Amino acid sequence: MRPRTLISPAQLGRRRGKIVYWTVFGVTMGLFTLVFLGPLYWMVTGGLKTTAEIVQSPPTLVPHSSHPGNYKDAWEVMDLAKLLLNTLYYAFGALAFQLVLDVAAAYSLSKLRPVFGNVVLGMMLATLMIPATVLVVPQYLTVLDVPIFERNLLNSPWAIWLPSVTNAFNIFLLKRFFDSIPQELLDAASIDGASSLRTLRSVVLPISRPILGVVSIFAVVGVWKDFLWPMLTLPDPAKQTLNVGIYSLSNGVPQNQLIAALTIASVPTLILFLLFQRNIMGGLTAGGLKG
């Protein structure tokens, strides 16, 4: 039995049905494209305008004159190279910790099945219901004076890395993927004498590349776009991230250069998404093995 659709195959086969279908489709796609790409276009063109043109009313859709030098000036005046390196350092450090610890937690909950594992998983998922801003104060007090160790982690990368490790959403994604791996593969590895760690390294991880790619992208983007937490924990200008550094240096900077700096800060994550968008969809929808 064929699924019912808004337009039947018989209607779609007629000339009028095709015209209506493609008209609706084109208008819908055009509106969605405008909604998503409109702000990006406005930001990129804003960096090419003069300050007077940016603040004029009504605003101009196309710059009267293009000034690509605004991007070069923003790069030099705001020292974006240093801020970019800082952000890359924090982002890939958080990625390394998440891949090691979140994979270990998800594998334990999925295949080792410890006592009260479902309770632990339920408590992790319950944290997703808590707004991130609610956790800012207790997390800040924790990094200000780490219990037991009694160390102040402000102005250190650990203040960024440690809170990012406990990512319940990534653990859930990894566990869901590990659940889809046939137990027979792990039993065969165990019969061959492989330990649980060897099975994880040699059997599970090689076939988990799609979901590992998704978690990696989420980890990098999560640190890259964060603003409030780095602003609180990295007050030293020499150690700030890209977003916080641009905000700190925005006073006295012309508005066109500020917009140019924001555009530059957005480029790496846009490139990352365009390169790995198939991996994102493939990893999120992967549910098993094809035999």
RAJO-V296990 format. One record per residue. N is the residue number from 1. RES is the residue in three letters. PSI is psi in radians with two decimals (* if undefined). D_CENTER is the distance of its C-alpha to the mean C-alpha in Angstrom with 1 decimal. Layout:
N/RES/PSI/D_CENTER
N/RES/PSI/D_CENTER
This chain:
1/MET/2.21/40.4
2/ARG/2.48/38.1
3/PRO/2.55/35.4
4/ARG/2.43/36.4
5/THR/2.99/34.6
6/LEU/-0.58/35.1
7/ILE/2.15/37.2
8/SER/2.74/39.5
9/PRO/-0.59/40.0
10/ALA/-0.74/43.5
11/GLN/-0.65/42.4
12/LEU/-0.46/39.7
13/GLY/-0.31/42.4
14/ARG/2.77/44.4
15/ARG/-0.78/44.2
16/ARG/-0.70/43.5
17/GLY/-0.70/40.8
18/LYS/-0.72/39.0
19/ILE/-0.78/39.2
20/VAL/-0.77/37.9
21/TYR/-0.91/35.0
22/TRP/-0.49/33.8
23/THR/-0.85/34.4
24/VAL/-0.74/32.2
25/PHE/-0.80/29.5
26/GLY/-0.74/29.7
27/VAL/-0.76/29.6
28/THR/-0.84/26.7
29/MET/-0.64/24.5
30/GLY/-0.72/25.8
31/LEU/-0.78/24.8
32/PHE/-0.68/21.3
33/THR/-0.73/21.0
34/LEU/-0.72/22.5
35/VAL/-0.71/20.2
36/PHE/-0.66/17.0
37/LEU/-0.29/18.4
38/GLY/-0.90/20.9
39/PRO/-0.63/18.9
40/LEU/-0.75/17.6
41/TYR/-0.73/21.2
42/TRP/-0.65/22.5
43/MET/-0.79/20.3
44/VAL/-0.81/21.3
45/THR/-0.51/24.9
46/GLY/-0.59/25.1
47/GLY/-0.23/24.6
48/LEU/-0.17/27.6
49/LYS/2.91/29.9
50/THR/2.86/32.4
51/THR/-0.68/32.1
52/ALA/-0.65/35.0
53/GLU/-0.54/33.5
54/ILE/-0.72/30.2
55/VAL/-0.09/32.2
56/GLN/2.68/34.8
57/SER/2.27/35.3
58/PRO/2.71/34.9
59/PRO/2.75/31.9
60/THR/2.40/32.2
61/LEU/-0.66/30.1
62/VAL/2.30/30.9
63/PRO/2.39/31.6
64/HIS/-0.67/35.3
65/SER/2.43/34.9
66/SER/2.36/32.0
67/HIS/1.37/31.3
68/PRO/-0.36/28.8
69/GLY/-0.29/30.0
70/ASN/-0.63/27.9
71/TYR/-0.69/24.9
72/LYS/-0.74/27.0
73/ASP/-0.73/28.4
74/ALA/-0.70/25.0
75/TRP/-0.70/23.9
76/GLU/-0.78/27.2
77/VAL/-0.72/27.8
78/MET/0.08/24.5
79/ASP/0.94/24.2
80/LEU/-0.44/20.7
81/ALA/-0.79/21.2
82/LYS/-0.75/21.5
83/LEU/-0.64/18.6
84/LEU/-0.74/16.4
85/LEU/-0.71/17.8
86/ASN/-0.80/17.2
87/THR/-0.72/13.5
88/LEU/-0.68/13.4
89/TYR/-0.82/15.6
90/TYR/-0.71/13.6
91/ALA/-0.82/10.2
92/PHE/-0.41/12.2
93/GLY/-0.77/14.4
94/ALA/-0.65/11.9
95/LEU/-0.77/10.9
96/ALA/-0.78/14.6
97/PHE/-0.71/15.4
98/GLN/-0.72/13.0
99/LEU/-0.68/14.3
100/VAL/-0.93/17.8
101/LEU/-0.71/18.0
102/ASP/-0.66/15.8
103/VAL/-0.74/17.4
104/ALA/-0.75/20.7
105/ALA/-0.77/20.4
106/ALA/-0.71/19.4
107/TYR/-0.68/22.2
108/SER/-0.78/24.6
109/LEU/-0.54/24.1
110/SER/-0.83/24.2
111/LYS/-0.59/27.0
112/LEU/-0.47/28.8
113/ARG/1.23/29.1
114/PRO/2.94/30.1
115/VAL/2.38/32.3
116/PHE/0.47/30.6
117/GLY/-0.70/27.4
118/ASN/-0.58/26.9
119/VAL/-0.74/27.5
120/VAL/-0.76/24.9
121/LEU/-0.73/22.4
122/GLY/-0.68/23.5
123/MET/-0.64/23.2
124/MET/-0.82/19.6
125/LEU/-0.51/18.8
126/ALA/-0.50/20.9
127/THR/-0.36/18.6
128/LEU/-0.35/16.0
129/MET/-0.18/18.8
130/ILE/2.18/18.9
131/PRO/2.46/17.3
132/ALA/-0.59/15.2
133/THR/-0.46/17.8
134/VAL/-0.51/20.6
135/LEU/-0.07/19.4
136/VAL/-0.83/19.3
137/VAL/-0.90/23.1
138/PRO/-0.62/23.7
139/GLN/-0.69/20.8
140/TYR/-0.74/22.3
141/LEU/-0.53/25.7
142/THR/-0.83/24.7
143/VAL/-0.38/23.3
144/LEU/-0.61/26.3
145/ASP/1.60/28.7
146/VAL/2.19/27.3
147/PRO/2.60/29.7
148/ILE/-0.98/32.1
149/PHE/-0.43/31.0
150/GLU/0.96/31.7
151/ARG/2.55/29.5
152/ASN/2.07/27.7
153/LEU/0.10/24.2
154/LEU/2.53/23.7
155/ASN/0.43/23.1
156/SER/2.66/22.0
157/PRO/-0.36/18.7
158/TRP/-0.48/19.4
159/ALA/-0.43/18.7
160/ILE/-0.72/15.0
161/TRP/-0.84/14.9
162/LEU/-0.82/17.0
163/PRO/-0.46/15.4
164/SER/-0.29/12.0
165/VAL/-0.72/14.0
166/THR/1.30/15.1
167/ASN/1.73/12.2
168/ALA/-0.61/14.3
169/PHE/-0.77/11.9
170/ASN/-0.68/11.1
171/ILE/-0.70/14.8
172/PHE/-0.75/15.8
173/LEU/-0.79/14.0
174/LEU/-0.75/15.7
175/LYS/-0.72/18.9
176/ARG/-0.68/19.1
177/PHE/-0.74/18.9
178/PHE/-0.57/21.4
179/ASP/-0.51/23.7
180/SER/-0.16/24.1
181/ILE/2.18/25.5
182/PRO/2.37/29.3
183/GLN/-0.41/31.1
184/GLU/-0.61/33.7
185/LEU/-0.74/31.6
186/LEU/-0.64/31.2
187/ASP/-0.68/34.9
188/ALA/-0.71/36.0
189/ALA/-0.66/34.2
190/SER/-0.67/35.8
191/ILE/-0.59/39.2
192/ASP/-0.01/38.8
193/GLY/0.18/38.4
194/ALA/2.40/34.7
195/SER/3.03/33.3
196/SER/-0.69/30.3
197/LEU/-0.70/28.3
198/ARG/-0.66/29.8
199/THR/-0.73/28.9
200/LEU/-0.77/25.3
201/ARG/-0.67/25.2
202/SER/-0.38/27.5
203/VAL/-0.92/27.0
204/VAL/-0.88/23.8
205/LEU/-0.72/21.2
206/PRO/-0.56/22.6
207/ILE/0.08/22.3
208/SER/0.34/18.8
209/ARG/-0.69/17.1
210/PRO/-0.83/15.3
211/ILE/-0.53/13.6
212/LEU/-0.62/13.1
213/GLY/-0.71/11.3
214/VAL/-0.83/8.9
215/VAL/-0.66/8.5
216/SER/-0.76/8.3
217/ILE/-0.78/5.4
218/PHE/-0.68/3.4
219/ALA/-0.80/5.7
220/VAL/-0.82/5.7
221/VAL/-0.64/3.1
222/GLY/-0.75/4.4
223/VAL/-0.65/7.6
224/TRP/-0.71/7.6
225/LYS/-0.14/7.7
226/ASP/2.49/9.8
227/PHE/-0.88/13.4
228/LEU/-0.84/15.9
229/TRP/-0.83/15.6
230/PRO/-0.56/15.9
231/MET/-0.60/18.6
232/LEU/-0.65/20.5
233/THR/-0.19/20.3
234/LEU/1.18/20.6
235/PRO/-0.34/23.6
236/ASP/2.09/24.9
237/PRO/-0.50/24.3
238/ALA/-0.24/24.3
239/LYS/0.18/21.3
240/GLN/2.77/19.0
241/THR/3.09/15.5
242/LEU/-0.84/15.3
243/ASN/-0.79/14.7
244/VAL/-0.68/17.4
245/GLY/-0.72/19.7
246/ILE/-0.71/19.8
247/TYR/-0.73/20.6
248/SER/-0.56/23.2
249/LEU/0.14/24.9
250/SER/-0.42/24.9
251/ASN/2.20/28.4
252/GLY/-0.10/31.0
253/VAL/2.33/28.7
254/PRO/2.57/29.6
255/GLN/-0.59/27.3
256/ASN/-0.64/27.0
257/GLN/-0.59/25.8
258/LEU/-0.76/23.3
259/ILE/-0.66/21.8
260/ALA/-0.71/21.9
261/ALA/-0.71/20.0
262/LEU/-0.63/17.2
263/THR/-0.77/17.2
264/ILE/-0.68/17.0
265/ALA/-0.45/14.1
266/SER/-0.36/12.2
267/VAL/-0.84/13.4
268/PRO/-0.74/11.5
269/THR/-0.59/8.0
270/LEU/-0.76/10.4
271/ILE/-0.72/12.2
272/LEU/-0.75/9.5
273/PHE/-0.76/8.8
274/LEU/-0.61/12.6
275/LEU/-0.58/13.5
276/PHE/0.40/11.6
277/GLN/-0.61/11.6
278/ARG/-0.65/14.6
279/ASN/-0.64/13.1
280/ILE/-0.88/10.4
281/MET/-0.70/13.4
282/GLY/-0.71/15.7
283/GLY/-0.64/14.0
284/LEU/-0.52/13.5
285/THR/-0.12/17.2
286/ALA/2.23/18.7
287/GLY/0.09/21.3
288/GLY/-2.95/24.0
289/LEU/2.52/26.0
290/LYS/2.20/28.3
291/GLY/*/31.7
